[in-house]
Structures are given as C-alpha cells and as structure tokens.
Amino acid sequence: LMAGQGSSVPVIPLGRIAASDANDVRIYLQKVKDFEANAREVDEESRAWKKEVMHLGGGGTASEQSFIKNALGQMENILGNSSFGANVYSFYKTSTDPIQQAQSGQITQRINDGASIVTFFGHSSPGTFDFSLDNPATYQNYERYPIMISLGCQSGDIHSTVKSLGEDFVFQEGKGAIAFFATIGLGFVTDLSSFARRFYNKTGNDNYGQGIGDVLRASIMDLDVLPSTSMLSLIQQMLLNGDPAIAIAPNASPDYLIKPGGVNFSPEVINIQQDSFQIDFDVYNIGKAVADSFIVEVEQELPDGTRFVHKREEIAAPAYKRTLSYKLPNPGKRAQGANRIQVGIDVENEVDEGPFPVAEQNNELLDGFGNLGQPFFVFSNGTAPAWPPEFGIVQDARPTLRATTANLFDLERKYIFELDTTAYFNSPELERFELTSRGGVLEWPMEAGLSNSSVYYWRASPDSTNQYGYQWSNSSFLYLNDSQPGWNQSHFFQFRQNRFRDMEIPEGPRRLKFLDDIKSIRLRNKVCEGITNLPRIDVNNDPFEFIYWNVSTNVQQGIYVMVLDSLTGNPWFNFSPGNYGSTLGLEYGYAVFPFRTTTPEARQRAITFLRDTVPSGNYVALITIQQPDKDYEPEEWAQDSVEFGANLFQVLEEQGATLIRQTAETEAGPYVLFYKKDSPSFPVTEGLVGVGETIEKTVDITGIWNKGYMRSTIIGPARAWSSVEWQVDEIQNQDKWAMEIQAINPDSSTQTLYHSSNPVKDTSLAWIDAGAYPYLQLVFTAEDSLLRSSPQVPYFRVYYEGLPDIVIDPSRAPTAFKDTVQEGEFLLLSLPVYNLAPYGMDSTLLKYTITDSRNNNREYILPIAPVPGQDTLVANLAIDTKGLGGAASLLLELNPGREPAEADYSNNIGQLAFFVQKDRLNPVLDVTFDGQRIMDGDIVSARPTIVISLNDENPYLTLEDTSVLRLYLQYPDDEELKIISFNDAAVRFFPAGQGSGASANRATLEYTPQFLQSGSYVLTVQAEDASGNQSGLYDYKVAFEVILESRISNVFNYPNPFSTSTQFVYTLTGSEPPAYFYIQVMTISGRIVREITEQEIGPLRIGTHRTDYAWDGRDQYGDKLANGVYLYRVVARDSEGHDFGAYDNNTDRYFRNGLGKMVILR
C-alpha cells in the first residue's frame, strides 16, 4: 500500500495502531509517553534493562525445535557482537505438545524486570504461540515495555474481529508491550530465520538507535531484491502494530560500571598467613558497545587507612559484560581486620561515556550501602592480649589473664599462655598454661602469686602444631598492691616500646643515652692550582678548603690540621690570627689550624700543637699544602730533633704514620693523614701521591648527640584521669630536662597540657577533662651539651579510670553455632557479649549484616542492654534465611556508632560463615476430582469439586501465597487456555496450615466450577514451591469429559464368574448421582434372591468407577447361593422418580431387556 511500483519497500517507516475504540488509543498514547519518559531518565536502573533481550523457542517436532534453537543462537551472536551489545536470555520448548506451558514464572519476572526485545520463534496463530506465556494482564512492567517479535504464522493478523495475541500485549494499560510485529500470513522457518537475522543486524549496526519502523524498512529493502517468492510474500505480510518511531535502545555512548558489591573473594575467608587471594568481578556496559579499551585499577585499603594499588592494566571494553580475575598478594599481618577493595574502571577517563555526567560517576566500586569500595575481612589464627591492657597496673596478686582470638568464631583448638619477668621468656620464673577452647575470649586464672612492684610479660598463641607454628602476641603489666588502675612503664622492655628521637635505650647497658652521631670525614689533597679542586677537609660534606683568597696572610707551604672532639665528633674552630700558634688570616672562625713548615720555629709550633695541645682520644685530620713552584720542605724537618728534641716525622709516626718520611726521601707530594690520638686500636688512614696527582680518603667517626626525647606509648582511653607520677635520676648540673603531659587531639595532633622539671612528681590530673582528652602521652626531653649523658627515668605512671571493652565471646556459648541450615530455617544464634574491663558498659547496638552468595547485603540493628564490668550478656538473633541459598556470611559489629565510648574497637567485629542448603526438591502436586484421581478422557461431574494440593518437604518455606499455583482451563472447541483467576467465586485457596486435611506445609486449592457445555475439557496446573521449584519438568495436564445429561451405563459385575465376591462397575454422567439406586439379583426363573441397596453399595460418583462394596454371593437371609447362572438388573431414578437415561458405552450386546448375567462358581 505504501510501497512504490514493483517494490515491497515502504516509502516511509510504517506502523499501525490496531485500536478497536477510543480507549485503546488512549491506552497506547499513554504507554508511548511513559516509554519515552523512561528513555529520558539517566539513572542506571532506567537504562540497564534496555540491553536485555529474551528469546522464546518453540517448534512442533524435535527437528523443528533444533533448527529454531540454532537460528536463535545465531541471532543472539549478531546482537551480542553489535553496537547493541545485548544480553540474551533464552527459553526453549522441550515437548512436542501443540502448546507447552513455559517456565512462566521466570519469563514473567524477566519481563517485569525489563527487556527491550522479546522474540518468539515457533508455530503460532493470531491467538496463540506454541510456547504459551502468562496473560499480559498479570505483568508488572510499567514503562519497561518490550518490542515483541513473533516469528510464526499469522500471529500478526489484526484484521479479524477477535482480538489477537499482539493486540492483547499492546493494549494492556501500563503493562505489556510497546509494539508487536509479525506476519499476518504463513511463513517458512528458513525465511523467518533469514528475516530475523537481517533485522537483528540492522538493529545492532547500520540502524542502531533508530526507530523500529526505520529498522524494518531497511531490512525489507535488503530482502526485497532476493529472487525468492516465499521471502517476497513474507516481507509483504510483515505488520508492525505500534508506533514506528519507537527506538530500540537508543544509547549514543557506552557506559561502563561495576555493580555494587560485585566483587567475589576466593577463598571466602582470607587469613593473614595466606600469601595471596583472588578477586573476581564483572565490568558491565549498559550503553552502546564500542571497540575501545580503558584502564582498570584495583586498590586495597588496610585497616589503618593505608592504601596501595594492587593491579593496573588496560582491558578491552566489553560489549555487555566482561569478567575479570586477579590474584592479589596478601599484605599479611597489616591487613588483619576490616579492609576495603576499591576498583576503578576507565580511571584515566579515556572513553567518553554518556549520558554525562552520571556515566562518568559510576566507574568506581561501591558496597551495598553506597559507600566507596567493598569491605572484606582478613582473619588470623592468632590471639591478642586483652586484659590487663598493655602497660596496665593490676592490684590482684592472682589475676585472670584474658586474650581474644583474632577470629572470634574460630573452631576449637589448643592455646598456650606464657608469663615471665623478661620479654625473652627464658628466665627460671617462666610459667606456662594450656587450654582448649573455641574462638572468643581465652582465660588463664593464675594460681601462683605475683611479686609486688614487679613488671610481668605475658603472651598467648595457638598451639604450634598448626602449619604456621607459634603466633605469639605479647603484653606486659605491673603488679602493684593497693594501687589504682592505670598505665605504667618501669622496665627496660616496656621503655623499648616508646618512640625516641636522638635518644635510645640499648640492650647492653639498658640505660637512656643520646644517639651516636656519625660524621663522615673526607680528606682531599693535591698541588694548589687555581681556585677549584683545592686541598680540603670535609665534615659531612661541609668543606674546609685551602684559603686561596688571602695568600699574603695565609699558609702557602705547610700543613692544615683539623681536630675533632672525641665526644661530639665536632671539629674545633680556629679564630684569627690563629690559635695555638697557627696562622689564620680570616675575620671569621674556620675549622682548620694552618701551620707553616718552612722554618724551624713554625714547625716547632706545629709539633707543640699536635703533641701537647690536642688531648688524647681526639681525632686529627692532616693534609700538606704546597704550590706548583714550592712545597712544604720535608727535607728540613728531621734536623729539628737536634734543636727541639723532636720533629714532625716523629710526632706523626708516634700516631701511626708510615709514609710521611717518604716525602723527604723521594718527592714532596700531596699527603693526607687521619688518626685518633694515642689510640693504637683505631685504624690510621694515610696516603701519599706524586706531585701531579690527587689523593682522597674518607673516614667515619662516631660522636654523641647532645639532646633527645622519649615519647611514651598512648595512654588511655580514660573515663576520668586521676594522677601522674614519675622519677628522674642521675641529673647533672649542666643537664636540661623536662617531663611533659601531652593530650592527643581528634586529628591526631598533640597539645601540651603540663610541663615540669621536678625529678620526683606525684600530681593530680583531675583537672584534665577525659571527655575532651581521652588519650595522653608522657614526653621526656633531655639535653647535655657538655658530657652528652642523659638523666635516667626509673618509671613513670598515670592513674586513671578506664573504659569498658565488650567483645563477642562464642566460647561462652553452651554449644557451637550451627553453620548449615535449610533454606527458610531461621539461623538461631545466642551470642554472649562479654565485658573484658571492670567498668560497666551502657546500652549500645549490635549491627549485623548478612551477605549472600551474590554479594547482596541485608543489614539489621539489635539493641544491646548494659553489660556490667567483667560480666556477660546474651544477645539472641533469629536470621531468616529465605532467599539465601548457598554460601553466606554474617558480619557482626558491636557498638557500630562507637557510642558509648570503649577501650578497644578492634575486637568488636566478627564474621561467621554459614551455608544455606538451597531448597531444590520439587514439591508434590496432587489433583483430584470429587476425591478421585482421574486419567485422560475420564468423565467427571458437570459440577465437580476439584482439589489441587501442593505439598513441600521444606517445613520452613511455607506455601502461603497464591502464586505457587496457576490454573488454566481449555473449553470444548477452543484452542486457547483460559487462566482461572483466584478472584473467581468458584476458587478457594487454603495456604499451608489451613483447610481440611492441611499438613505441615501443604497449600490447597478447591475449584468448584459449573460446566454448562458438554464436551472435552483440558485442565492445566502449574505449581511451584516458595523457592520456585516446579512440581515437575512438565505441567500437570489432564483431559476430561463432561456430559450435562444425567445418565447411567450398563452395570457390570467384576469378576464374573466369581467364587467369593464380586464388585460392580458403572459409568455415571451429569452433575448428580441417582437419588434412588439398587441392584436386584434373580434366579433364571425370575425369583429375586437378593436386593443390594444404595446404603450397602455406598455413594455413587460421576464417571466410570467400581464400587467399594463387594457382594459375597449370599441371599437375603445370608445363605450362600448355589453355583450357577443368575440374572441381575439395576434400578436408578432421580429425585422425582424418573428413570436415569441410558449411557451408551457399547455394552448393550451383553444385556437383554436391561438384565445382565452373572455366574457363581465355588
């Protein structure tokens, strides 16, 4: 109609709105508005569904089904590898029945979640597919309307008076489809397959993002030129019921993202002892598929906030989804506790994603609650000392030591405690304690008494029999009788835990001392030429070179001497005009002493300086000074011993020089010497080279720094500060020292609250507000520029009231937790919450998060009552496991808001892995008609009571919702199945636990229809349990016959002949059994010997049945009848006394005049 002459290609994109009335137009117009409004939304949820495509494969024979499955597979590849980048879900017919009820629950859910295209390929008619779907009226896919494509015969026919299947989908208000296209005539599967492949190719490539009418027109244009009559017929009969401008997935740009909580970890429980772990995650593209690449970056954040990049690599951009797997190194002990894995995609913003800016803002991994990164926990098999706190003060001579396991839910194992007076744990006083316990709090109730004022070191570890050996965690405390609780350091190993600056407490003397000051001395010598590369002595790269700029007053021929103090390592300074007989023509100090060596008097001054002035133990650096035309005249030195009793050779050789005389005997070249005066054990450094050469020597010496400080470990947290005390000894007159009390601010900076130089101090700290300053530090500073010795601190202490410290303690539970439950069964946990400290804990919260195998999270909050000091409270949890099939984890966090404050939050977190056995067993479906199970073709009452019961073995997932059952009924002369609504007055639903005969988990439906038409009916029942397990591979389907007229067939006795007893077989039709019914047994002569009444026979039922009653061959008086032939007749009348009509079941030849024969053979 809209094509040119000789062409099947429409001039413009064409679609039709097959509206029957104005209401259909209103409904469709609103759906188009809704659909386009959704297209303008930029959030992920409103866009992601447009990448989803559903395929439904039918077929009447196995070969057809195989062809269709292959064809749909090719179509999936076309659309998946195009700009569309489709994610295709496929459902296929598995029987050869004319119509197969599909996995309708899954399909309906997929449509409700959103699918841009739903394609059916199989046999069809205007009203049905051979792959039956739920009534579109049951869908809930508002704004997410698919384009439906039917590749079958006549399903696009909109020209009949009966509403077609396509019209039913398109004109559903607020649900169904936005468009439906199919052929109005016949189609061959090969042509339909070719057309669909061409349509998919255009949809995903040349015509991507265009209206469906444009895509159809382009497809027809390509196929119109083919020399195929059947294809030409097909494209001429293709009809689009819908707006041709509707665009399929109009994404202009890609949009890459990671779903929240999308990282999976392997192993699920990561231990610090493992060298690595693996992560897997999917990168999605919910926009246009493009050939590109981008950078993916994986970063880990440790419990202390440290972050580092594990992996950074370039990957090919996915069309829809790409799974990435990385093996990451385990940081070990630093990672123990709560970590976060952070994943960034397109981290360099190399790809232009759209819509902007949301598509650029979803490139980072979030957890299930919208926080950056996904949390995970790294556990340890080790322990942590918990009470007394480290450096604590205890008043009990027999305290109970308590440690916590790093994994609070660890399995039962053996643990070791040790206590000693040395941190080496090797003294004769070493004590050892062993126990076997589950994870949680470990206790050692000490029996031996402690010594007052003694520091004790203790540690705990799992037994060394595991693969990792001992994993000791150490702590210390002071036993001080009649003392307040608090913090103390008074022993070498305790002080070693502090932070030092330019001060230390080494192992040998175990005394505070200033650090050694290492100085590097470099001696460089050559003939003085020019103003560069001159002779020099460097101290830590600070040069003291030949003074070339003041030639007239400075030494040109002689020696430069540097003296370095034995204690500090610092050089002596010389001042103009020169100390100790030296010559220094400078206006400022210089760290060398120049001496001329060209006259005996000058050399005598040098000898006196080196021999008498420089103290023993000091360091001496010496270099010779000479010019190109004159040297330091060493050949004159030896004669000085005649006049002065000594010469320079002798003085230097006494200190270890061995090369100096060669300067007089051979050549006066550049010479260097370094020694420690009067210290033969100190290695002498010496060197001599020719006049044209350069010599360089380096020596390291050790001095002592003059000041430093010791900063204590952090003290607290405190609820109230009490007092501080310390003692400082060995103070010299020249010493400067101080003790400071510093508060730690919330930003980790420090603030000095108190400063004192009193060597013995005991002062109140009650004036410090513990609410503002819960943590303190003591800082000891010292300075001694003369002797370089530090005062000593025998002890310092802070007394305070501490905070509570609660922990989950599974070891106090009466039994271990159940780690495997059936789906729907509540995971019941009785969690003992123990307060390690003697201070009461106010009411707080327990947050617990359940993570399923798909990383979906459920978060709950449970109030926790106050917990007295060193007491236990039990928190009871009942966790619903419905929907948690497979491996799951429970993350527990006490006091998540850190309110009220407590001493230690690191032991507030525990994780418990458990397994939920997925409900996979099929429920059992039972269908009865008037209490009887029937077979195909059986006759039933026109007013039957159909009871459908569904029984599930899982007692926890009760069958409570009507969605577990779906009923369809096919009436005589009607090919379409009709849905039986639960709103029908003839339908009553009894959830599990209700209704007659209800068992533990049985849902029952009673359907009491009144059939008004004789003929053959088909009842189809779909049933599934609460987990979606269907009652069978195929739907329950039974055909039955209804005959409205009340009739009865000939009645047979069975068996016949009989010896002991016989029953009666009959067929009844209609809706009511006879009001009057009996059977008369007669002799051949016609004498009635037995009349069997309705009361004896029991109730008669519509259909073909055998009576429960069996006649034993006795007469009215109870006597056995003789062997032989007997006659019998049946009397059946309605309530008005009229005889029942005869139902012809082709048995009249066995009866005459309504009489049958039976034979008794005993």
Sequence and secondary structure as in RCSB ss.txt:
>XXXX:A:sequence
LMAGQGSSVPVIPLGRIAASDANDVRIYLQKVKDFEANAREVDEESRAWKKEVMHLGGGGTASEQSFIKNALGQM
ENILGNSSFGANVYSFYKTSTDPIQQAQSGQITQRINDGASIVTFFGHSSPGTFDFSLDNPATYQNYERYPIMIS
LGCQSGDIHSTVKSLGEDFVFQEGKGAIAFFATIGLGFVTDLSSFARRFYNKTGNDNYGQGIGDVLRASIMDLDV
LPSTSMLSLIQQMLLNGDPAIAIAPNASPDYLIKPGGVNFSPEVINIQQDSFQIDFDVYNIGKAVADSFIVEVEQ
ELPDGTRFVHKREEIAAPAYKRTLSYKLPNPGKRAQGANRIQVGIDVENEVDEGPFPVAEQNNELLDGFGNLGQP
FFVFSNGTAPAWPPEFGIVQDARPTLRATTANLFDLERKYIFELDTTAYFNSPELERFELTSRGGVLEWPMEAGL
SNSSVYYWRASPDSTNQYGYQWSNSSFLYLNDSQPGWNQSHFFQFRQNRFRDMEIPEGPRRLKFLDDIKSIRLRN
KVCEGITNLPRIDVNNDPFEFIYWNVSTNVQQGIYVMVLDSLTGNPWFNFSPGNYGSTLGLEYGYAVFPFRTTTP
EARQRAITFLRDTVPSGNYVALITIQQPDKDYEPEEWAQDSVEFGANLFQVLEEQGATLIRQTAETEAGPYVLFY
KKDSPSFPVTEGLVGVGETIEKTVDITGIWNKGYMRSTIIGPARAWSSVEWQVDEIQNQDKWAMEIQAINPDSST
QTLYHSSNPVKDTSLAWIDAGAYPYLQLVFTAEDSLLRSSPQVPYFRVYYEGLPDIVIDPSRAPTAFKDTVQEGE
FLLLSLPVYNLAPYGMDSTLLKYTITDSRNNNREYILPIAPVPGQDTLVANLAIDTKGLGGAASLLLELNPGREP
AEADYSNNIGQLAFFVQKDRLNPVLDVTFDGQRIMDGDIVSARPTIVISLNDENPYLTLEDTSVLRLYLQYPDDE
ELKIISFNDAAVRFFPAGQGSGASANRATLEYTPQFLQSGSYVLTVQAEDASGNQSGLYDYKVAFEVILESRISN
VFNYPNPFSTSTQFVYTLTGSEPPAYFYIQVMTISGRIVREITEQEIGPLRIGTHRTDYAWDGRDQYGDKLANGV
YLYRVVARDSEGHDFGAYDNNTDRYFRNGLGKMVILR
>XXXX:A:secstr
  B TT  SBSS   B   SSHHHHHHHHHHHHHHHHHHH  SHHHHHGGGEEEEEE  SSHHHHHHHHHHHHHH
HHHHHTSSS  EEEEEE  S SSSEE  HHHHHHHHHH  SEEEEES B SS BSEE   GGG   TT   EEEE
ESSSTT   SSS  HHHHHHTSTTSS SEEEEESS   HHHHHHHHHHHHHHHHTTTTTSBHHHHHHHHHHHHTT
SS HHHHHHHHHEEEEE TT BSS  SS  EE  TT  EEESSSEETTSSEEEEEEEEEE S   S EEEEEEEE
E TTS EEEEEEEEEE  SSEEEEEEEEE  GGGG EEEEEEEEESTT  S  SSTTGGGSS B B TTS BSEE
EEEE S EEEEES TTEEE  SS EEEEEESSTT  SEEEEEEEESSTT  STT EEEEEEE SSEEEEE  S  
 TTEEEEEEEEE TTSTT    EEEEEEE TT  SEEEE SHHHHTTSEEESEE  TTT S EE EEEEEEEEEE
    TTSS  EEEETTEEEE  GGGTTTS SSEEEEEEE TTT  B  B TT GGG     SS BS EEEE SSH
HHHHHHHHIIIIIS TT EEEEEEE BTTB   GGGTTTHHHHHS  HHHHHHHTT  STTHHHHT    EEEEE
ETT TTS  EEEE  TT  EEEEEEEEEE SEEEEE   B   SEEEEEEEEEE   TT EEEEEEEEE TTS E
EEEEEE  SEEEEE TTS TTT   EEEEEEEE SSS    EEEEEEEEEE    EEE GGGSSS    EEETTS
 EEEEEEEEE SSS B  EEEEEEEE TT  EEEEEEEE  B TT EEEEEEEE  TT  EEEEEEEEESTT  S
  S STTSEEEEEEEEE   S  EEEEEETTB   TTEEE SS  EEEEEE S SSS   SGGGEEEEEE TT  
S EEE TTSTTEEEE TT STT  TTEEEEEE     S EEEEEEEEEB TT  BSSSS EEEEEEE  S EE  
 EEESSSBSS BEEEEEE SSS  SEEEEEEE TT  EEEEEEHHHH    SEEEE S  B SB TTS B  SEE
EEEEEEEE TTS B EE   S GGG BTTEEEEEE  
